[in-house]
Amino acid sequence: MTRTKAKAAETPPPTFEQTLVELERIVESLERGDLSLQDSLNAFERGVGLTRAARQALDSAEQRVRILTDSRVDGEPRPFDPDSGNSS
């Protein structure tokens, strides 16, 4: 494995809060309008990726809350699978 790939594998993904901070910075830079077209497109593309990651984190959190607050008497506890966003 190359050094860059090894380092990327060791770096944990950003937290939800870190994602929001980066998204805010991107929006501010796009709103200022001082980026070139290519830089604007790159920033927009990064923002779309961050938005998708944030949405996935929110969906996962919502699913966990649903599992924890399931009020069915006959409901069986199921382990949470964060990769699928569903309980197993």
C-alpha positions as CSV (number, residue, x, y, z in Angstrom):
1,M,0.0,0.0,0.0
2,T,1.3,3.4,-0.8
3,R,2.0,6.0,1.9
4,T,-0.9,8.2,0.8
5,K,-3.4,5.3,0.8
6,A,-2.1,4.1,4.2
7,K,-2.6,7.6,5.7
8,A,-6.1,7.9,4.2
9,A,-7.0,4.5,5.7
10,E,-5.8,5.7,9.1
11,T,-7.7,9.0,9.1
12,P,-11.2,8.7,10.5
13,P,-14.0,10.3,8.6
14,P,-15.0,13.8,9.8
15,T,-17.6,14.1,12.5
16,F,-21.1,15.4,11.7
17,E,-20.1,18.7,13.3
18,Q,-16.9,19.0,11.3
19,T,-18.9,18.3,8.2
20,L,-21.3,21.2,9.0
21,V,-18.4,23.6,9.7
22,E,-16.8,22.7,6.3
23,L,-20.1,23.1,4.5
24,E,-20.6,26.5,6.1
25,R,-17.1,27.6,4.9
26,I,-17.9,26.4,1.4
27,V,-21.2,28.3,1.3
28,E,-19.5,31.4,2.5
29,S,-16.8,31.2,-0.1
30,L,-19.4,30.6,-2.9
31,E,-21.5,33.5,-1.7
32,R,-18.6,35.9,-1.7
33,G,-18.2,35.2,-5.4
34,D,-14.5,35.6,-5.5
35,L,-13.7,32.1,-6.7
36,S,-12.9,31.2,-10.3
37,L,-15.4,29.1,-12.2
38,Q,-13.3,25.9,-11.7
39,D,-12.8,26.6,-8.0
40,S,-16.5,27.3,-7.6
41,L,-17.3,24.0,-9.3
42,N,-14.8,22.1,-7.1
43,A,-16.2,23.7,-4.0
44,F,-19.8,22.9,-5.1
45,E,-18.8,19.3,-5.8
46,R,-17.2,19.0,-2.3
47,G,-20.3,20.5,-0.8
48,V,-22.5,18.0,-2.5
49,G,-20.4,15.2,-1.1
50,L,-20.5,16.7,2.4
51,T,-24.2,17.1,2.2
52,R,-24.7,13.5,1.3
53,A,-22.4,12.4,4.2
54,A,-24.3,14.6,6.6
55,R,-27.7,13.3,5.3
56,Q,-26.4,9.7,5.8
57,A,-25.3,10.5,9.4
58,L,-28.7,12.0,10.2
59,D,-30.5,9.0,8.7
60,S,-28.4,6.7,10.7
61,A,-29.1,8.7,13.9
62,E,-32.8,8.7,13.2
63,Q,-32.8,4.9,12.7
64,R,-31.0,4.5,16.0
65,V,-33.5,6.7,17.8
66,R,-36.4,4.6,16.3
67,I,-34.8,1.4,17.5
68,L,-34.3,2.8,21.0
69,T,-37.8,4.2,21.3
70,D,-39.7,1.2,19.8
71,S,-42.7,0.9,22.1
72,R,-43.9,-2.4,20.8
73,V,-44.3,-4.8,23.7
74,D,-43.5,-7.8,21.6
75,G,-40.6,-6.0,19.8
76,E,-37.3,-7.8,20.0
77,P,-34.1,-5.8,20.4
78,R,-32.0,-6.0,17.3
79,P,-28.4,-4.9,16.9
80,F,-27.9,-1.7,14.9
81,D,-25.9,-1.9,11.7
82,P,-24.6,1.6,10.9
83,D,-23.4,0.6,7.5
84,S,-26.8,-0.3,6.2
85,G,-28.8,2.3,8.3
86,N,-31.1,-0.6,9.3
87,S,-31.3,-2.9,12.2
88,S,-30.4,-6.5,11.5
